[in-house]
Amino acid sequence: MRAFVRFSIGTLAVIGTAVAVAAAAGPALALSAARHGPVATVARQSPATTNLHDFLESAAASSASNAWAVGGYYHGNAQLTLTEHWNGTTWKVVPSPNPGGTAGKNFLFGVAARSSQAWAVGRYRDGKANQTPAEHWNGTAWKKVPSANPGGAASNGQFENVAYYSRSRAWAVGYYSIGGTDHALIERWNGAAWKVVPSPPASGSFLGGVAAVSVSNAWAVGDYTTGPGQSQTLIEHWNGTNWTIVPSPDPSASVQALDSVTAVSASDAWAVGYYRDSSTEVQTLILHWNGTSWSRVSSPDVGGAGYYNVLNGVTAASSSSAWADGYYSHNGQFQTLVLHWNGTSWKHAASPNVEPNFNDLYAITMTSKSAPWAVGERTAQSGEVTLTERWNGTRWRVVASPNK
């Protein structure tokens, strides 16, 4: 069963312990921040901090004046969904369902937008197990839509991300557990209902990102367990009939994982994540699809040797413009990490760090006609709060976002 370890922890000593636990318990190191869910957090400020715990996990934009960011927040012991909308001027909180109840555990990990509509997915706690919530924005309100958990009501299931490529077509990916073993989960929205679509058998598999080029062309990425504390990248492709595993590079002999994928065309797609280069170093991982095969592309590791460099999200508008985001650590401080593809190479792009010790970006989104957004969280004196940043054509700047 996948270990849910939130990697937004403020000291390397604590992180090292969390990573070791995650590696021993399931596939990948669970390094990719909130992808695996904020189950446990560790205070990163002085005892004077208040109890704010707000974070944004995913973002999607359909235009310069229509973008969504989703995540969650804590209200006492309850964990509740958080959805925020950009109207071209400001970010505003929009009410969203909590299928696990307002006193229960609810989170949103993925969002996709198309014109005036959107889908958001995540997990909620139902009794003793996590279930797969899907919520739809119909232009007026968010509504819960039933979805399947192949593991059954007594087993964990979770959506990590969603792709929305036509009004009657969408994909959602994640995982479900049977007998303590994780299996990749893929479901398709057919315009009327969410239905499970078989994923190639791979024990200990998990999907964290999905992107669709057309009705007959989609990608899903993640990782699968190869042994205790070991994992390999997992890339699956939809050809209009079924999902098949496509070979993908694994630069490490121990651990690697992919968290996000984006596709410009049938011959141009990107997937990002991380790999463990040594016992003390984690490096960025970027793969590219050229229409024939996936290959690794060189990417910067800003934190330097012996530190963590992790990519959580990727987005692209053309073959010469793509962005990836995440975080890097250096001397016990966590800083935002943004990389840009200029058609030739990936370069580090300076991004704001509001707080001295902890700033993390979990997702990035753009369209061909709108500037990219990056979202995540930061630790302030008031606690964990949302972080939104936008590229203005020259530099990345922080844009105010609300907290519950």
C-alpha positions in Angstrom: 0.0 0.0 0.0 1.3 3.4 -1.0 2.7 5.5 1.9 1.1 8.9 2.1 4.0 11.1 3.1 3.7 14.8 2.5 7.1 16.2 1.4 6.4 19.7 2.6 8.6 19.4 5.6 11.0 22.0 6.7 14.2 20.2 7.7 16.3 17.7 5.9 16.5 15.6 9.0 12.7 15.1 9.1 12.5 14.7 5.3 15.2 12.0 5.4 13.1 10.0 7.9 9.9 10.5 5.9 11.5 9.5 2.7 13.0 6.4 4.3 9.6 5.4 5.6 8.0 6.0 2.2 10.6 4.0 0.3 10.3 1.0 2.6 6.5 1.1 2.5 5.6 1.5 -1.2 6.6 2.6 -4.7 8.6 5.8 -5.2 9.8 8.0 -2.4 6.6 9.9 -2.1 8.8 13.0 -2.7 6.4 14.8 -4.9 4.8 16.9 -2.3 1.0 16.9 -2.1 0.6 14.4 -4.9 0.2 11.7 -2.2 -1.9 13.8 0.1 -1.3 15.9 3.2 -1.8 13.4 5.9 0.9 14.6 8.2 2.6 17.9 8.4 5.5 19.1 10.5 5.7 22.7 11.9 8.3 24.8 10.1 7.9 28.0 12.1 8.2 29.0 15.7 5.4 28.1 18.2 3.9 31.4 17.5 2.4 30.2 14.2 -1.4 30.1 13.9 -3.4 27.2 12.6 -3.8 28.1 8.9 -3.2 25.0 6.7 -4.1 25.9 3.1 -2.5 24.6 -0.1 -3.1 24.4 -3.8 -2.3 21.1 -5.6 -3.3 21.7 -9.2 -4.2 24.4 -11.7 -5.8 24.6 -15.1 -6.5 27.6 -17.4 -8.7 27.9 -20.5 -8.1 31.6 -21.1 -6.4 34.6 -19.6 -9.5 35.3 -17.6 -10.5 31.8 -16.7 -8.3 29.6 -14.5 -8.9 27.2 -11.6 -6.7 26.1 -8.7 -7.7 23.3 -6.3 -6.3 21.8 -3.1 -7.4 21.7 0.4 -7.4 23.2 3.9 -7.7 22.2 7.5 -10.6 23.3 9.7 -9.9 21.9 13.1 -9.6 18.1 12.6 -11.5 18.3 9.3 -9.8 18.3 5.9 -11.8 20.1 3.3 -11.7 20.8 -0.4 -10.4 24.2 -1.7 -11.3 25.6 -5.1 -10.2 29.0 -6.3 -11.1 30.8 -9.5 -9.2 33.5 -11.5 -11.6 35.9 -13.3 -8.9 37.9 -15.0 -8.4 40.2 -12.0 -8.4 38.3 -8.7 -8.5 34.8 -7.2 -11.6 34.0 -5.3 -12.7 31.0 -3.3 -15.6 29.1 -4.8 -17.6 26.6 -2.7 -17.0 23.0 -3.5 -18.5 19.7 -2.3 -17.0 17.6 0.6 -18.2 14.1 -0.1 -16.5 12.9 3.1 -18.6 15.4 5.1 -17.6 18.7 6.6 -16.1 17.0 9.6 -14.3 14.4 7.5 -11.3 14.2 5.2 -11.5 15.6 1.7 -8.8 16.8 -0.8 -8.6 17.7 -4.5 -5.4 16.9 -6.3 -6.2 17.6 -9.9 -8.2 20.0 -12.0 -8.8 20.5 -15.8 -10.7 23.3 -17.5 -12.4 23.6 -20.8 -14.2 26.8 -21.8 -16.7 27.5 -19.0 -16.6 24.0 -17.5 -14.1 22.1 -15.4 -13.4 18.8 -13.6 -11.7 18.3 -10.2 -10.6 15.0 -8.7 -8.9 13.8 -5.5 -9.9 11.6 -2.5 -12.2 11.6 0.4 -12.5 9.3 3.4 -15.5 7.1 3.6 -15.5 5.0 6.7 -12.1 3.3 6.9 -11.0 3.8 3.3 -10.2 6.6 0.8 -12.6 6.9 -2.2 -12.4 8.6 -5.6 -14.3 11.8 -5.8 -15.0 13.6 -9.1 -16.5 17.1 -9.1 -17.8 19.0 -12.1 -18.1 22.8 -12.6 -21.1 23.4 -14.9 -20.5 27.1 -15.2 -22.5 27.9 -12.1 -21.5 25.5 -9.3 -19.4 22.5 -8.4 -21.3 19.2 -8.2 -20.2 15.8 -7.1 -20.4 13.1 -9.8 -20.2 9.4 -8.9 -17.0 7.5 -9.8 -15.8 4.0 -9.3 -13.3 2.5 -6.9 -12.3 -0.9 -8.3 -10.9 -1.9 -4.9 -14.3 -1.7 -3.3 -15.6 0.4 -0.4 -13.2 -1.2 2.1 -10.1 -0.5 0.0 -8.3 2.8 -0.7 -8.8 4.5 -4.1 -7.6 7.9 -5.1 -7.5 10.2 -8.2 -4.4 12.2 -8.7 -5.1 14.1 -11.9 -7.6 14.7 -14.7 -7.6 15.7 -18.4 -10.6 17.3 -20.1 -10.4 17.3 -23.9 -14.0 17.6 -25.0 -17.4 18.4 -23.4 -18.2 14.7 -23.3 -14.7 13.2 -22.8 -12.3 13.3 -19.9 -9.7 11.0 -18.2 -8.9 10.6 -14.5 -6.0 8.7 -13.2 -4.6 7.6 -9.8 -4.5 4.2 -8.0 -6.5 1.7 -6.0 -5.5 -1.0 -3.5 -6.4 -4.6 -3.2 -4.8 -6.7 -0.5 -2.3 -4.0 0.3 -1.0 -3.8 -3.3 -1.5 -0.7 -5.4 -2.8 -0.8 -9.0 -2.9 2.0 -11.5 -6.4 3.4 -11.9 -7.8 4.9 -15.1 -11.4 6.1 -15.6 -13.0 7.8 -18.5 -15.9 10.3 -18.6 -18.2 9.4 -21.5 -20.5 12.4 -21.2 -22.9 10.6 -18.8 -20.8 8.6 -16.3 -17.3 7.8 -15.1 -16.2 4.2 -16.2 -13.1 2.2 -15.3 -10.9 1.5 -18.3 -8.5 -1.4 -17.9 -4.9 -0.4 -17.3 -2.0 -2.7 -18.1 -1.2 -5.0 -15.2 1.7 -3.7 -13.1 1.8 -4.6 -9.4 2.5 -1.6 -7.2 1.7 0.8 -10.0 0.5 4.4 -9.6 -0.4 7.1 -12.1 0.1 10.8 -11.2 -0.4 12.7 -14.4 -2.6 12.5 -17.6 -2.8 14.4 -20.8 -4.9 14.0 -23.9 -4.1 15.0 -27.5 -7.3 13.7 -29.0 -10.0 11.1 -28.5 -7.6 8.4 -29.7 -4.3 9.7 -28.2 -3.6 10.2 -24.5 -0.8 9.7 -22.1 -0.6 8.8 -18.4 2.5 8.7 -16.2 3.6 7.5 -12.8 5.8 4.8 -11.3 5.7 1.2 -10.2 7.5 -0.9 -7.5 10.4 -3.1 -8.5 11.5 -4.0 -5.0 11.8 -2.7 -1.5 12.5 1.0 -1.7 12.8 0.8 -5.5 10.7 2.0 -8.4 10.8 2.7 -12.1 9.0 5.2 -14.3 5.7 4.2 -15.8 4.2 5.6 -19.0 1.0 4.4 -20.6 -0.6 5.4 -23.9 -4.2 5.3 -25.1 -4.5 4.6 -28.9 -8.3 4.9 -29.0 -8.9 1.3 -28.1 -6.7 0.4 -25.1 -4.0 1.5 -22.8 -0.5 0.0 -23.3 2.8 0.5 -21.5 5.4 2.4 -23.5 9.1 2.0 -22.6 10.6 4.9 -20.7 14.1 5.8 -19.4 15.1 5.0 -15.8 18.4 6.9 -14.9 18.6 5.5 -11.4 19.3 2.0 -10.2 16.9 2.6 -7.2 14.1 5.2 -7.4 12.5 7.3 -10.0 9.0 8.6 -10.6 7.0 10.8 -13.0 4.3 13.1 -11.6 3.1 15.2 -14.6 2.7 15.0 -18.4 1.7 17.4 -21.1 1.2 16.9 -24.9 1.5 19.5 -27.6 0.9 17.1 -30.5 1.1 13.4 -31.4 4.8 13.8 -31.7 5.6 16.2 -28.9 5.0 15.4 -25.3 6.8 16.0 -22.0 6.8 14.1 -18.7 8.6 15.3 -15.5 9.4 14.0 -12.0 12.6 13.1 -10.1 15.1 10.3 -9.6 17.4 9.4 -6.8 21.0 9.7 -7.8 22.5 8.6 -4.5 21.5 8.1 -0.9 21.5 11.9 -0.3 20.7 13.4 -3.7 17.4 13.7 -5.7 17.5 15.2 -9.1 15.0 16.5 -11.7 13.9 14.2 -14.4 12.5 15.3 -17.7 11.5 13.0 -20.6 10.4 13.9 -24.1 8.3 12.0 -26.7 9.2 12.6 -30.3 6.5 10.5 -31.9 8.6 7.3 -31.8 10.1 7.0 -28.3 10.6 8.6 -24.9 14.1 9.9 -24.1 15.7 11.8 -21.3 16.5 15.5 -21.8 19.0 17.3 -19.6 17.5 19.5 -16.9 19.1 21.8 -14.3 19.5 20.8 -10.6 19.6 24.2 -8.9 20.0 22.9 -5.4 23.3 21.3 -6.3 24.9 18.0 -5.2 23.6 16.4 -2.1 20.2 18.1 -2.1 16.7 17.6 -3.4 15.5 18.9 -6.8 12.0 17.8 -7.7 9.6 18.6 -10.5 5.9 18.3 -9.8 4.3 19.9 -12.9 4.8 20.5 -16.6 2.8 22.4 -19.2 3.5 23.3 -22.9 1.9 25.6 -25.4 4.2 24.8 -28.4 7.3 22.9 -29.4 9.4 25.9 -28.4 7.6 26.9 -25.1 7.2 24.6 -22.1 7.4 25.2 -18.4 8.0 22.8 -15.4 7.9 23.6 -11.7 8.6 22.1 -8.3 11.1 22.9 -5.6 14.7 22.5 -4.6 16.3 22.4 -1.2 19.6 24.0 0.0 20.9 24.4 3.5 17.6 23.3 5.0 15.6 25.8 3.0 13.0 24.9 0.3 12.7 27.2 -2.6 10.5 27.3 -5.7 11.9 25.8 -8.8 10.8 26.8 -12.3 12.4 25.6 -15.6 11.7 26.8 -19.1 12.1 25.0 -22.4 13.0 27.4 -25.2 12.9 24.9 -28.1 16.6 23.9 -27.5 17.2 23.4 -23.8 15.7 23.6 -20.3 16.9 26.6 -18.3 16.3 27.7 -14.8 13.9 30.7 -14.5 14.1 32.7 -11.3 10.8 32.5 -9.3 9.8 34.3 -6.1 10.2 32.9 -2.6 8.0 34.7 -0.2 9.1 33.0 2.9 12.7 32.3 4.0 12.4 28.6 4.8 9.6 26.9 2.8 8.1 27.7 -0.7 6.9 24.9 -2.9 5.2 24.8 -6.4 3.0 21.7 -7.1 1.5 22.4 -10.5 1.8 24.7 -13.6 -0.6 25.5 -16.4 -0.8 27.6 -19.5 -2.6 27.9 -22.8 -1.2 29.0 -26.2 -2.8 32.4 -25.6 -2.3 33.0 -21.9 0.7 33.3 -19.6 1.5 30.4 -17.3 0.3 30.0 -13.7 2.2 28.1 -11.0 0.6 27.2 -7.7 1.5 25.6 -4.4 2.0 26.6 -0.8 4.4 28.5 1.5 4.9 28.6 5.2 4.2 32.0 6.8 3.8 33.1 10.4 0.1 32.3 10.1 0.8 28.7 9.0 0.7 27.0 5.6 -0.9 29.3 3.0 -1.6 29.2 -0.7 1.0 30.4 -3.2 0.2 31.5 -6.7 2.7 32.9 -9.2 2.4 34.1 -12.8 4.7 34.8 -15.6 4.3 38.4 -17.0 6.4 37.9 -20.1 9.6 39.0 -18.3 9.6 37.4 -14.9 7.6 35.4 -12.4 5.6 37.4 -9.8 3.5 36.4 -6.8 -0.2 37.0 -7.2 -2.4 37.3 -4.1 -4.6 34.2 -3.4 -7.1 33.7 -0.6 -7.0 31.2 2.3 -9.9 29.6 4.3 
